[in-house]
Structures are given as C-alpha cells and as structure tokens.
Amino acid sequence: MKRGRNEEAMVRRPIAGQGLSSGFGIEILQIDDERVVWRWSYEKEERTSKLDETKEAFRTGRVWRRLADFERVR
C-alpha cells in the first residue's frame, strides 16, 4: 500500500526507546498517568497499553516491559 505525504507527516517522534536485537526495538511515543503509547521500531502503527498498578511497567504482547529499561531519546 502506498502512503500519501499527509500520513507520513503524522508519524510522531519517540521520546524513549529500547533496542531488543539488531535493528529491532520498541519506541515509546507518550506516557501519561495510566497508559503508554508505543510502537515496534519497524512499524508506524501506534499501540496503547495500560501501566501496571506500580506505574513502572507496561505490556507488549505477553511481555512486561519496565519503563526504567528504556533510554530517553530527546
């Protein structure tokens, strides 16, 4: 599928990231009190996950990711 210029312009820059393997990782786009907006580094689709009760981790699929393991980008 071919994307138009408007769709490309709407891709947000990550605020934090975590590398998992060569060229593959997770990018955090936004964090608020209850949720994290994130995406896989090779995708443009944004995903949303709730923070756990400690506000220190969120799920990507079946895996819990700790916010402390991510490096700030900006």
Residue pairs with C-beta under 8 A, 6 or more apart in sequence:
11 44
12 29
12 30
12 46
13 29
13 73
13 74
14 27
14 28
14 29
14 39
14 73
15 28
15 29
15 30
15 31
15 72
15 73
15 74
16 27
16 28
16 67
16 70
16 71
16 72
16 73
17 25
17 26
17 27
17 28
17 41
17 70
17 71
17 73
18 25
18 26
18 65
18 69
18 70
18 71
19 25
20 26
23 41
23 42
24 40
24 41
24 42
25 40
25 41
26 38
26 39
26 40
26 41
26 60
26 65
26 70
27 38
27 39
27 40
27 41
27 73
28 36
28 37
28 38
28 67
28 70
29 37
29 38
29 39
29 46
30 36
30 37
31 37
31 67
33 51
33 55
34 50
34 51
35 48
35 49
35 50
35 51
35 58
36 48
36 49
36 50
36 51
36 58
36 67
37 46
37 47
37 48
38 46
38 47
38 48
38 49
38 58
38 60
39 45
39 46
39 47
47 60
49 58
49 59
49 60
50 58
50 59
51 57
51 58
52 58
52 64
56 66
56 67
56 68
57 64
57 65
57 66
57 67
58 64
58 65
58 67
59 65
